[in-house]
Amino acid sequence: MSKFGPRFVIFSVALMVLIFVIALFQVSRFVDAFHNYFYDMYRPNPEVYTQEQLDEILSEFETLDFEELPEEYLEKSKSNHKKYKKHLEDASYLIIQRNDFYKKIAGKFRIRDFVCKDKFYKACLLDKEKNFYWLIDKKLLEAVIKLLKTLEEKELNKDALRITYGHRHPAMNEKIKGAKQSRHIHGEAIDMVVGDIDNDGKYSSKDKKLLIDILEKEIIKDKGGIGKYPGTRTVHMDTRGYRARWNSY
């Protein structure tokens, strides 16, 4: 009989699983950074600030209608579940492969900034032949480009924004406890973390207010949603087509 009790064995197994998950995550980050570096080294990858640039990049991708998506994706992403399918069945998805993740698509932001970082993403990092399916509203990309250009025109720091979430398929949205019909599911939303927009050397609530004011008056207006999330650096913006505002998660 083992001299170790069952609690010790359970703890040891749990610890090994945790170490494995952390190691796998770090490997994915390393592989991602590796491919990003070599993509920029060997390919032109200019920042995107014009409609022509955006249209040219998007035109490079093949598309799939919802009903053409692989059954494995539909099932594991929960996109074919009844409560989501009726909202997604008219959607068209872009077919993305590994190198495509590193293309700049809106200012400095790359396609990978707007996609769902799930098992399908990680599988693509390890196999360049695998496909990834991206749902994105072109109007959202146009709004991000307009936002970055507006910040620059106002002599504010357009590099002080970081995108934390773009498209989330239903399974990922449920995993992080997003709103049941989040605009992220439709590829119409991003969440941004705000930095030192006003270039005074530090982040403050003033930076976040500057961003929200610009979104309210010049970018989103009455054509989308703005989530303000007081007490955090996060701001949500979306292109749902009608006005929506909220202050809490």
C-alpha positions as CSV (number, residue, x, y, z in Angstrom):
1,M,0.0,0.0,0.0
2,S,1.3,3.5,-0.8
3,K,2.5,5.5,2.1
4,F,0.8,8.5,0.6
5,G,-2.8,9.1,1.2
6,P,-5.5,9.7,-1.5
7,R,-5.5,13.4,-0.9
8,F,-1.8,13.6,-1.7
9,V,-2.3,11.6,-4.8
10,I,-5.1,13.8,-6.0
11,F,-3.1,16.9,-5.2
12,S,-0.1,15.5,-7.1
13,V,-2.1,14.7,-10.2
14,A,-3.8,18.1,-10.2
15,L,-0.4,19.8,-9.9
16,M,1.0,17.8,-12.8
17,V,-2.1,18.7,-14.9
18,L,-1.7,22.4,-14.0
19,I,2.0,22.3,-14.9
20,F,1.2,20.7,-18.2
21,V,-1.4,23.3,-19.1
22,I,0.9,26.2,-18.2
23,A,3.7,24.6,-20.3
24,L,1.4,24.2,-23.2
25,F,0.3,27.8,-22.9
26,Q,3.9,29.0,-22.9
27,V,4.7,26.9,-25.9
28,S,1.8,28.4,-27.8
29,R,2.9,31.9,-26.9
30,F,6.5,31.1,-28.1
31,V,5.3,29.5,-31.4
32,D,3.0,32.6,-32.0
33,A,5.9,35.0,-31.4
34,F,8.2,32.9,-33.6
35,H,5.8,33.0,-36.6
36,N,5.1,36.7,-36.1
37,Y,8.8,37.6,-36.2
38,F,9.5,35.6,-39.3
39,Y,6.3,36.8,-41.1
40,D,7.4,40.5,-40.7
41,M,11.0,39.6,-41.7
42,Y,10.1,38.1,-45.0
43,R,6.9,39.9,-46.1
44,P,5.8,43.5,-46.5
45,N,3.2,44.2,-43.8
46,P,2.3,47.9,-43.7
47,E,-0.2,49.4,-41.3
48,V,-3.7,49.7,-42.7
49,Y,-5.4,53.1,-42.8
50,T,-7.3,53.2,-46.1
51,Q,-10.4,51.6,-47.4
52,E,-8.5,50.4,-50.4
53,Q,-5.9,48.6,-48.2
54,L,-8.7,46.9,-46.1
55,D,-10.7,45.8,-49.2
56,E,-7.6,44.4,-50.8
57,I,-6.7,42.3,-47.8
58,L,-10.2,41.0,-47.2
59,S,-10.5,40.1,-50.9
60,E,-7.6,37.6,-50.5
61,F,-9.6,35.3,-48.4
62,E,-12.1,32.6,-49.4
63,T,-15.4,32.6,-47.5
64,L,-17.7,29.9,-46.2
65,D,-21.4,30.3,-45.5
66,F,-22.5,29.0,-42.1
67,E,-24.0,25.8,-43.4
68,E,-20.6,25.0,-45.2
69,L,-18.6,25.1,-42.0
70,P,-17.1,21.8,-40.8
71,E,-19.4,19.9,-38.5
72,E,-16.5,19.6,-35.9
73,Y,-16.3,23.4,-35.8
74,L,-20.0,23.9,-35.6
75,E,-20.4,21.5,-32.7
76,K,-17.3,22.3,-30.6
77,S,-17.9,26.1,-31.0
78,K,-21.6,25.5,-30.2
79,S,-22.5,27.7,-33.2
80,N,-25.1,25.1,-34.4
81,H,-26.9,25.0,-31.0
82,K,-30.5,26.2,-31.4
83,K,-30.1,29.4,-29.4
84,Y,-27.2,30.6,-31.5
85,K,-27.8,29.1,-34.9
86,K,-30.8,31.3,-35.7
87,H,-28.5,34.4,-35.2
88,L,-25.6,33.0,-37.2
89,E,-27.0,31.0,-40.0
90,D,-26.8,33.9,-42.4
91,A,-23.2,34.7,-41.5
92,S,-20.2,34.4,-43.8
93,Y,-16.9,33.3,-42.4
94,L,-13.4,34.0,-43.7
95,I,-11.0,31.0,-44.1
96,I,-7.8,31.9,-42.3
97,Q,-4.5,30.0,-42.2
98,R,-1.5,30.4,-39.9
99,N,0.4,33.1,-41.7
100,D,-2.7,35.1,-42.1
101,F,-2.9,35.7,-38.4
102,Y,0.0,38.1,-38.7
103,K,-1.3,40.4,-41.4
104,K,-2.1,43.9,-40.3
105,I,-5.7,44.6,-40.9
106,A,-6.6,47.8,-39.0
107,G,-3.8,50.2,-38.3
108,K,-1.1,48.3,-36.4
109,F,-3.6,45.6,-35.3
110,R,-3.2,42.2,-36.9
111,I,-5.9,39.6,-37.7
112,R,-4.8,37.6,-34.6
113,D,-6.0,40.6,-32.5
114,F,-9.5,40.1,-33.7
115,V,-9.9,36.3,-33.6
116,C,-11.0,33.8,-31.0
117,K,-7.9,32.3,-29.2
118,D,-9.2,28.8,-28.8
119,K,-8.1,25.2,-29.6
120,F,-8.6,25.9,-33.3
121,Y,-6.3,28.8,-33.2
122,K,-3.6,26.8,-31.3
123,A,-4.0,23.9,-33.8
124,C,-3.3,26.4,-36.7
125,L,-0.2,27.6,-34.9
126,L,1.2,24.1,-35.0
127,D,0.0,23.1,-38.5
128,K,0.1,25.5,-41.4
129,E,-2.3,23.4,-43.4
130,K,-5.2,23.7,-41.0
131,N,-8.0,26.2,-41.6
132,F,-9.4,28.7,-39.1
133,Y,-12.8,30.3,-39.4
134,W,-13.1,34.0,-38.7
135,L,-16.4,35.9,-38.4
136,I,-15.8,39.7,-38.7
137,D,-18.0,42.7,-39.4
138,K,-16.2,44.8,-42.0
139,K,-17.8,47.9,-40.4
140,L,-16.0,47.1,-37.1
141,L,-12.6,47.1,-38.9
142,E,-13.5,50.4,-40.5
143,A,-14.4,51.8,-37.1
144,V,-11.1,50.8,-35.6
145,I,-9.2,52.4,-38.5
146,K,-11.2,55.6,-38.1
147,L,-10.5,55.6,-34.4
148,L,-6.8,55.2,-34.8
149,K,-6.7,58.0,-37.5
150,T,-8.8,60.2,-35.3
151,L,-6.4,59.7,-32.3
152,E,-3.5,60.6,-34.6
153,E,-5.2,63.7,-35.9
154,K,-5.7,64.9,-32.4
155,E,-2.1,64.2,-31.6
156,L,-3.0,61.5,-29.1
157,N,-1.2,58.2,-28.7
158,K,-2.9,55.7,-31.1
159,D,-0.4,53.0,-29.8
160,A,-1.9,53.2,-26.3
161,L,-4.7,50.7,-27.1
162,R,-4.6,46.9,-26.8
163,I,-7.4,44.6,-28.0
164,T,-8.2,41.9,-25.6
165,Y,-11.2,40.3,-27.3
166,G,-12.6,40.4,-30.8
167,H,-14.7,37.6,-32.2
168,R,-15.8,34.9,-29.7
169,H,-17.7,31.9,-30.9
170,P,-20.5,30.8,-28.6
171,A,-18.5,28.2,-26.7
172,M,-15.8,30.7,-25.9
173,N,-18.3,33.3,-25.0
174,E,-20.0,31.0,-22.5
175,K,-16.6,30.0,-21.1
176,I,-15.8,33.6,-20.1
177,K,-19.4,34.3,-19.1
178,G,-20.0,36.9,-21.8
179,A,-23.5,38.3,-22.4
180,K,-25.8,35.6,-23.9
181,Q,-26.1,37.3,-27.3
182,S,-22.8,39.2,-27.1
183,R,-21.9,41.2,-30.2
184,H,-18.6,39.4,-30.0
185,I,-20.4,36.3,-31.2
186,H,-21.3,38.1,-34.4
187,G,-17.8,39.5,-35.0
188,E,-19.1,43.0,-34.4
189,A,-17.2,43.9,-31.2
190,I,-13.9,44.4,-29.6
191,D,-12.8,45.1,-26.0
192,M,-9.8,47.4,-25.6
193,V,-7.5,48.1,-22.7
194,V,-6.6,51.8,-22.5
195,G,-3.1,53.1,-21.9
196,D,-1.5,56.5,-21.9
197,I,-3.5,58.1,-24.7
198,D,-2.8,61.7,-23.7
199,N,1.0,61.1,-23.6
200,D,1.5,62.5,-20.1
201,G,3.6,59.6,-19.1
202,K,1.0,57.6,-17.2
203,Y,-2.4,56.1,-17.4
204,S,-5.3,57.8,-15.7
205,S,-9.1,58.0,-15.9
206,K,-8.6,61.0,-18.1
207,D,-7.2,58.7,-20.8
208,K,-10.3,56.4,-20.7
209,K,-12.6,59.4,-20.8
210,L,-10.8,60.8,-23.9
211,L,-11.4,57.5,-25.7
212,I,-15.0,57.2,-24.7
213,D,-15.7,60.8,-25.8
214,I,-14.2,60.1,-29.2
215,L,-16.2,56.9,-29.6
216,E,-19.4,58.8,-28.6
217,K,-18.9,61.8,-30.8
218,E,-17.0,60.6,-33.8
219,I,-16.8,56.9,-34.2
220,I,-19.8,54.9,-32.8
221,K,-22.3,57.6,-32.2
222,D,-25.8,56.1,-32.5
223,K,-24.7,53.2,-34.7
224,G,-23.4,50.8,-32.1
225,G,-22.6,50.0,-28.5
226,I,-20.1,51.3,-26.0
227,G,-19.4,49.5,-22.7
228,K,-17.7,51.8,-20.2
229,Y,-16.8,49.4,-17.4
230,P,-16.0,52.0,-14.6
231,G,-13.1,51.2,-12.4
232,T,-11.2,49.3,-15.2
233,R,-9.1,50.2,-18.2
234,T,-11.4,48.3,-20.5
235,V,-13.8,49.8,-23.1
236,H,-16.1,47.9,-25.4
237,M,-17.1,49.1,-28.8
238,D,-19.4,47.4,-31.3
239,T,-21.1,48.0,-34.7
240,R,-24.5,46.5,-34.0
241,G,-26.3,49.2,-36.0
242,Y,-28.2,50.9,-33.2
243,R,-27.4,52.7,-29.9
244,A,-26.5,50.8,-26.8
245,R,-24.7,51.9,-23.7
246,W,-23.9,50.2,-20.4
247,N,-21.6,50.8,-17.4
248,S,-21.0,47.4,-15.9
249,Y,-20.0,43.9,-17.0
